[in-house]
Amino acid sequence: MKLIAERDRCIGAGLCTLHAPSVFDQEDDGLVILLTESPSGPAADDARKVVEHLCPSKAIRMSDG
């Protein structure tokens, strides 16, 4: 899994950082930043949950690459 964060779509809700803090953080402007593009183990499961269910603006997506 590879994560892609589209900061121009991010609304700064912070659900990503709340549910997967080892994968996501927020800049001072509140927009998402990736701490890792390819999480593994439980962090990957948390990131997948964020992508599939929690990010309200769909600013984070997954790719197979």
C-alpha positions in Angstrom: 0.0 0.0 0.0 1.2 3.5 -0.8 -0.7 6.5 0.6 -1.2 9.8 -1.3 -2.3 13.0 0.5 -4.0 15.6 -1.6 -3.4 18.7 0.6 -5.5 20.9 -1.8 -8.6 18.7 -0.9 -7.8 18.6 2.9 -10.2 20.5 5.1 -8.1 20.0 8.3 -10.7 17.9 10.2 -7.9 16.0 11.9 -9.5 12.6 11.9 -6.5 11.1 10.2 -4.1 12.2 13.0 -6.6 11.1 15.7 -7.0 7.6 14.3 -3.5 7.0 12.8 -1.0 9.3 14.5 2.0 7.2 13.4 1.0 7.7 9.8 -0.5 11.2 9.6 0.2 14.6 11.1 -1.0 18.2 10.4 1.1 21.2 9.5 0.5 24.5 11.3 -2.2 25.4 8.7 -4.1 22.2 9.8 -3.5 20.4 6.5 -2.5 16.7 6.4 1.1 15.5 6.0 2.2 11.9 5.7 4.7 10.7 8.2 5.1 7.5 6.1 3.8 6.7 2.6 3.9 2.9 3.1 2.8 1.9 6.6 2.8 -1.7 7.7 1.2 -3.8 10.3 -1.4 -2.1 12.6 -0.5 1.3 11.2 -1.5 0.1 7.7 -4.9 -1.1 9.1 -5.4 2.3 10.8 -4.5 4.2 7.6 -6.9 2.1 5.5 -9.7 2.8 7.9 -9.0 6.6 7.6 -9.0 6.4 3.8 -12.1 4.2 3.5 -14.3 5.6 6.2 -13.0 8.6 8.2 -11.6 11.4 6.0 -14.5 13.7 5.2 -12.9 15.4 2.2 -11.4 12.2 0.7 -8.0 13.9 0.7 -6.1 10.7 1.3 -6.1 7.8 -1.0 -4.3 4.5 -1.5 -2.5 3.0 -4.4 -1.0 -0.4 -5.0 2.4 1.0 -5.9 
